[in-house]
Amino acid sequence: MPLAVRYTGARSLVAAQVDRRPPGPGEVEIAPAYTGICGTDLHVYHGDMDGRVHRPAVLGHETSGRVAAIGEGVTGLAAGDPVTVMPLRACDACAACRDGHQHICQALDFIGIDSAGSLQERWTVPVGVVVPLPRDVDLAAAALVEPTAVAVHDVRRAGVSHGDTVVVVGAGPIGVLIALLARRAGGSVLVVEPDAYRRDVVSRLGFRTVDPAREDPAAAAEGWTEGSGARVAFEVSGAEEGLATAVRVLGARGRLCLVAIHSRPRSIDLHRIFWRELTLVGARLYGREDFTEAVGLVHDGTVPADVLISAVVPLGSAAEAFAATESGRGVMKVLVRTGGAR
């Protein structure tokens, strides 16, 4: 019987053997190799999403692995193929879907939250969410495809273009990926981050950084842009102070892209938004084109997996991955190894 790690309640993860579910028609059974732990997983782990998550729940949506078996009618895949999963299943009937925005479907099944995810040794999913990977891909690096797709979508939503001055508030894995892709789009990037370890990672990647405990980010942005203020800011911290900073660093007609999940209402300086004619855009998840682009960015080395992956722990120690990610001390991305790499 395969092993799975299940969320059973706030701060409770239990490893147990579960029944294997062979793939039915139109389904694929995957042997997950690696699963990344992210901020959304922490929201679930803290109990903040208990109204949505059906316990016991197998979490995990940042994943890579190999095909273990295919169901009737599945073509183009074979056992052993390296794959990842775009963990979104839309209804294709609601207003958002009809308008072509399936990633914000009003009845979205976010696999790994609303239905079983990848923190298990065998995982059966609909073939439509399976994304083939290049055969020579590093499967640990490929666990970064999903967060890279988030960053691709964020940079696209913010409309970053050549010559833009960009401030990224928060240098967790998504913030670093946004900084990398904003620079790739032609932007000049400044990163605001209070944690010394994360500032060091960002600096080693060639970015200018600001420690908000030592320097006012708005003043730093003013000096950096010669008084103009930033054209684009990304709020990736999830903190009220980070949101305030993202508004303050923007110049006239700047664009604020809200990336982080703010689980409670926040105060925001509406007068400044009015006074400088700022634009606020939300960025949630990704489309298929974002995901496909992310596969290429991971495969060609644009995403520095060796810098971003801080630790890998076995499936039975998944709680350690959650604890390390929660602490944020000395880590970027922590992966759980589930054994499907061979």
VMD Tcl script that draws the C-alpha trace (Angstrom):
set ca {
  {0.00 0.00 0.00}
  {1.38 3.44 -0.90}
  {2.28 5.99 1.76}
  {0.48 9.35 1.95}
  {0.79 12.37 4.23}
  {-2.60 13.77 5.20}
  {-3.66 17.01 6.84}
  {-6.05 16.17 9.69}
  {-6.47 19.55 11.40}
  {-4.58 22.72 12.30}
  {-0.84 21.91 12.46}
  {-1.49 18.19 12.21}
  {0.01 15.99 9.47}
  {-0.24 12.21 9.65}
  {1.67 9.73 7.47}
  {-0.28 6.55 6.75}
  {-0.64 3.83 4.17}
  {-3.65 4.28 1.90}
  {-5.39 2.22 -0.75}
  {-4.03 2.61 -4.25}
  {-6.56 3.87 -6.77}
  {-5.75 2.58 -10.27}
  {-6.45 5.02 -13.09}
  {-9.87 4.84 -14.70}
  {-10.78 5.97 -18.22}
  {-9.13 9.30 -19.03}
  {-6.92 9.20 -15.94}
  {-3.20 8.89 -15.26}
  {-1.52 7.42 -12.20}
  {1.64 9.30 -11.27}
  {4.51 8.34 -8.99}
  {5.34 11.78 -7.57}
  {9.07 12.42 -7.23}
  {9.19 15.80 -5.50}
  {6.64 18.20 -4.02}
  {7.39 21.79 -3.03}
  {5.82 23.37 0.06}
  {4.47 26.88 -0.44}
  {2.60 29.65 1.36}
  {-0.79 28.30 0.30}
  {0.08 24.95 1.88}
  {0.93 26.82 5.09}
  {-2.46 28.55 5.03}
  {-4.07 25.09 4.95}
  {-1.66 23.74 7.60}
  {-2.54 26.61 9.94}
  {-6.23 25.75 9.68}
  {-7.10 28.95 7.79}
  {-8.84 27.02 5.00}
  {-10.73 24.41 7.01}
  {-14.02 25.65 5.58}
  {-12.82 24.55 2.16}
  {-10.52 21.57 2.77}
  {-12.14 18.17 3.33}
  {-10.14 16.32 5.99}
  {-8.20 14.11 6.01}
  {-6.66 15.83 2.98}
  {-3.58 15.00 0.96}
  {-1.93 18.33 0.16}
  {0.69 19.20 -2.46}
  {0.44 20.89 -5.85}
  {4.02 21.92 -6.77}
  {5.15 18.60 -8.14}
  {7.10 16.48 -10.57}
  {7.12 12.75 -11.12}
  {6.79 9.90 -13.58}
  {3.80 8.17 -15.12}
  {3.11 4.91 -13.27}
  {0.06 3.74 -15.26}
  {-2.49 5.09 -17.73}
  {-6.21 4.55 -17.94}
  {-8.33 3.59 -20.91}
  {-8.37 6.15 -23.70}
  {-5.21 7.97 -22.63}
  {-2.78 8.55 -25.49}
  {0.59 10.27 -25.80}
  {1.82 9.12 -22.39}
  {3.56 5.95 -21.25}
  {4.85 4.50 -18.01}
  {8.09 6.17 -17.01}
  {7.46 9.47 -18.78}
  {8.46 12.53 -16.71}
  {5.48 14.79 -16.01}
  {4.19 17.59 -13.85}
  {0.62 18.60 -13.08}
  {-1.13 21.91 -13.68}
  {-3.38 21.48 -10.63}
  {-6.45 23.35 -11.87}
  {-9.68 21.71 -12.96}
  {-12.28 24.16 -14.21}
  {-16.02 23.67 -14.72}
  {-15.94 25.21 -18.24}
  {-19.49 26.49 -17.67}
  {-19.34 29.54 -15.37}
  {-18.98 33.14 -16.54}
  {-15.20 33.19 -15.93}
  {-14.70 30.00 -17.94}
  {-16.92 31.23 -20.76}
  {-14.76 34.35 -20.95}
  {-11.62 32.21 -21.25}
  {-10.41 32.63 -17.67}
  {-10.55 29.02 -16.49}
  {-7.84 29.64 -13.88}
  {-10.30 31.78 -11.90}
  {-13.25 29.47 -12.50}
  {-16.05 30.15 -10.02}
  {-16.17 26.42 -9.19}
  {-12.45 25.73 -9.49}
  {-11.05 22.44 -8.21}
  {-7.55 23.39 -7.05}
  {-5.97 19.96 -6.88}
  {-4.00 19.60 -3.66}
  {-6.50 21.76 -1.77}
  {-10.01 20.94 -2.98}
  {-9.05 17.39 -3.94}
  {-6.15 15.04 -3.21}
  {-2.66 16.32 -3.96}
  {0.84 14.96 -4.51}
  {2.13 14.19 -1.01}
  {1.70 10.49 -1.64}
  {3.55 7.70 -3.41}
  {0.80 7.12 -5.99}
  {-1.52 9.83 -7.29}
  {-4.30 9.45 -9.85}
  {-5.41 12.57 -11.75}
  {-7.36 13.45 -14.91}
  {-5.17 13.34 -18.01}
  {-6.14 16.93 -18.83}
  {-4.05 18.31 -15.96}
  {-0.94 16.26 -16.79}
  {1.86 18.23 -18.47}
  {4.69 16.26 -20.12}
  {8.25 17.28 -19.30}
  {11.40 17.02 -21.43}
  {12.96 13.60 -20.97}
  {16.26 15.02 -19.69}
  {14.68 17.30 -17.09}
  {15.94 17.29 -13.51}
  {12.88 16.20 -11.55}
  {13.85 18.18 -8.43}
  {14.11 21.34 -10.54}
  {10.82 20.44 -12.26}
  {9.00 20.76 -8.92}
  {9.56 24.51 -9.47}
  {7.44 24.62 -12.63}
  {4.21 25.48 -10.79}
  {5.62 28.45 -8.79}
  {7.44 29.60 -11.93}
  {4.09 29.61 -13.75}
  {2.73 31.85 -10.97}
  {5.58 34.30 -11.58}
  {5.13 34.17 -15.37}
  {1.46 35.08 -14.91}
  {2.25 37.84 -12.39}
  {4.79 39.55 -14.65}
  {2.39 39.27 -17.58}
  {-0.51 40.71 -15.54}
  {1.65 43.65 -14.42}
  {2.65 44.38 -18.00}
  {6.36 44.66 -17.27}
  {8.24 45.84 -20.33}
  {11.71 47.01 -21.31}
  {12.91 49.97 -19.25}
  {10.39 49.62 -16.43}
  {11.61 50.18 -12.89}
  {10.23 47.36 -10.75}
  {10.08 46.93 -6.97}
  {9.42 43.47 -5.57}
  {8.28 43.49 -1.93}
  {9.10 40.12 -0.38}
  {11.90 37.77 -1.49}
  {10.44 34.36 -0.85}
  {10.56 31.88 -3.77}
  {7.74 33.60 -5.69}
  {9.28 37.04 -5.12}
  {12.65 35.83 -6.40}
  {11.04 34.23 -9.45}
  {9.13 37.44 -10.18}
  {12.35 39.45 -9.90}
  {14.10 37.08 -12.32}
  {11.29 37.17 -14.88}
  {10.75 40.93 -14.57}
  {14.46 41.39 -15.33}
  {14.13 38.96 -18.23}
  {11.28 41.14 -19.57}
  {13.61 44.14 -19.58}
  {12.84 45.65 -16.19}
  {15.34 47.03 -13.70}
  {14.54 45.44 -10.35}
  {14.85 46.46 -6.69}
  {13.90 43.92 -4.00}
  {12.66 44.81 -0.50}
  {13.23 42.05 2.06}
  {13.82 42.14 5.85}
  {15.44 38.69 6.11}
  {19.24 38.72 5.76}
  {19.47 35.21 4.29}
  {16.96 35.99 1.56}
  {18.59 39.34 0.80}
  {21.87 37.49 0.36}
  {20.28 35.02 -2.08}
  {18.79 37.89 -4.07}
  {22.07 39.80 -4.08}
  {23.92 36.73 -5.39}
  {21.45 36.68 -8.28}
  {22.50 40.22 -9.16}
  {19.65 42.31 -7.71}
  {19.78 45.50 -5.68}
  {18.18 44.99 -2.24}
  {16.74 47.10 0.55}
  {16.46 46.12 4.22}
  {13.32 47.96 5.40}
  {14.62 47.89 8.99}
  {17.58 50.04 7.97}
  {16.34 52.08 5.02}
  {12.95 53.48 4.02}
  {12.00 51.58 0.84}
  {10.07 54.54 -0.58}
  {13.09 56.81 -0.14}
  {15.34 54.14 -1.65}
  {13.02 53.84 -4.65}
  {12.92 57.63 -5.06}
  {16.71 57.78 -5.12}
  {17.05 54.77 -7.39}
  {14.59 56.19 -9.94}
  {15.93 59.76 -9.66}
  {12.70 60.99 -8.13}
  {10.25 59.28 -10.50}
  {9.15 56.37 -8.31}
  {8.78 52.83 -9.62}
  {6.65 51.99 -12.63}
  {5.64 48.59 -11.24}
  {5.49 47.09 -7.74}
  {4.72 43.51 -6.75}
  {3.35 42.81 -3.26}
  {4.56 39.31 -2.41}
  {5.08 39.56 1.35}
  {1.52 38.97 2.56}
  {2.09 41.55 5.31}
  {0.21 44.82 5.83}
  {3.51 46.72 5.97}
  {4.49 45.14 2.67}
  {1.26 46.28 1.06}
  {1.81 49.83 2.32}
  {5.37 49.75 0.98}
  {4.25 48.54 -2.44}
  {1.88 51.53 -2.72}
  {4.45 54.05 -1.46}
  {7.25 53.10 -3.87}
  {5.15 53.76 -6.98}
  {5.41 56.86 -9.11}
  {2.71 58.55 -11.15}
  {0.46 56.04 -12.94}
  {2.41 53.16 -11.47}
  {1.01 49.65 -11.39}
  {0.67 47.54 -8.25}
  {0.35 43.79 -8.78}
  {-1.08 42.02 -5.74}
  {0.40 38.53 -5.61}
  {0.38 37.46 -1.95}
  {-2.66 35.97 -0.25}
  {-3.92 38.39 2.41}
  {-6.21 36.26 4.53}
  {-7.71 39.22 6.39}
  {-8.82 42.74 5.36}
  {-6.00 45.31 5.05}
  {-5.82 49.07 5.21}
  {-4.59 50.72 2.01}
  {-3.78 54.36 1.19}
  {-6.59 55.11 -1.25}
  {-5.67 58.79 -1.35}
  {-2.25 57.95 -2.78}
  {-3.86 55.66 -5.35}
  {-6.16 58.54 -6.33}
  {-3.44 61.22 -6.19}
  {-0.95 59.37 -8.37}
  {-3.54 57.60 -10.55}
  {-2.17 54.21 -9.59}
  {-3.52 50.95 -10.98}
  {-4.09 47.90 -8.78}
  {-4.28 44.47 -10.43}
  {-4.77 41.09 -8.84}
  {-2.79 38.08 -10.06}
  {-4.04 34.63 -9.15}
  {-2.62 31.33 -10.40}
  {-1.86 30.96 -14.15}
  {-3.15 29.89 -17.53}
  {-1.98 26.97 -19.65}
  {0.32 29.25 -21.67}
  {1.98 30.44 -18.45}
  {2.51 26.84 -17.36}
  {3.97 25.77 -20.70}
  {6.37 28.73 -20.63}
  {7.40 27.81 -17.09}
  {8.38 24.29 -18.19}
  {10.80 25.82 -20.69}
  {12.22 28.30 -18.17}
  {12.99 25.52 -15.69}
  {14.41 23.21 -18.35}
  {16.74 25.81 -19.92}
  {18.15 26.92 -16.56}
  {16.59 30.38 -16.48}
  {15.21 29.33 -13.09}
  {18.23 28.73 -10.80}
  {16.98 25.59 -9.08}
  {20.28 25.07 -7.24}
  {19.87 28.47 -5.58}
  {16.17 28.18 -4.80}
  {16.01 24.62 -3.45}
  {17.29 24.80 0.12}
  {16.47 21.31 1.41}
  {14.90 17.99 0.44}
  {13.24 15.74 3.03}
  {11.63 12.28 2.71}
  {7.85 11.88 2.58}
  {7.67 10.50 6.11}
  {9.29 13.74 7.36}
  {6.95 16.09 5.51}
  {6.13 17.88 8.76}
  {9.76 19.05 8.85}
  {9.32 20.65 5.43}
  {6.27 22.55 6.66}
  {8.10 23.67 9.82}
  {11.14 24.87 7.85}
  {9.00 26.73 5.34}
  {6.96 28.31 8.13}
  {10.06 29.53 9.97}
  {11.60 31.01 6.82}
  {15.00 30.91 8.50}
  {17.78 29.99 6.13}
  {15.48 28.49 3.50}
  {13.92 29.33 0.18}
  {12.12 26.28 -1.19}
  {11.86 22.99 0.70}
  {10.96 19.87 -1.28}
  {9.47 16.61 -0.08}
  {10.90 13.58 -1.89}
  {8.31 10.88 -2.51}
  {10.45 8.33 -4.32}
  {9.19 8.52 -7.91}
  {12.44 9.92 -9.33}
  {13.71 6.57 -10.60}
}
mol new
graphics top color blue
foreach p $ca { graphics top sphere $p radius 0.5 }
foreach p [lrange $ca 0 end-1] q [lrange $ca 1 end] { graphics top cylinder $p $q radius 0.2 }
display resetview
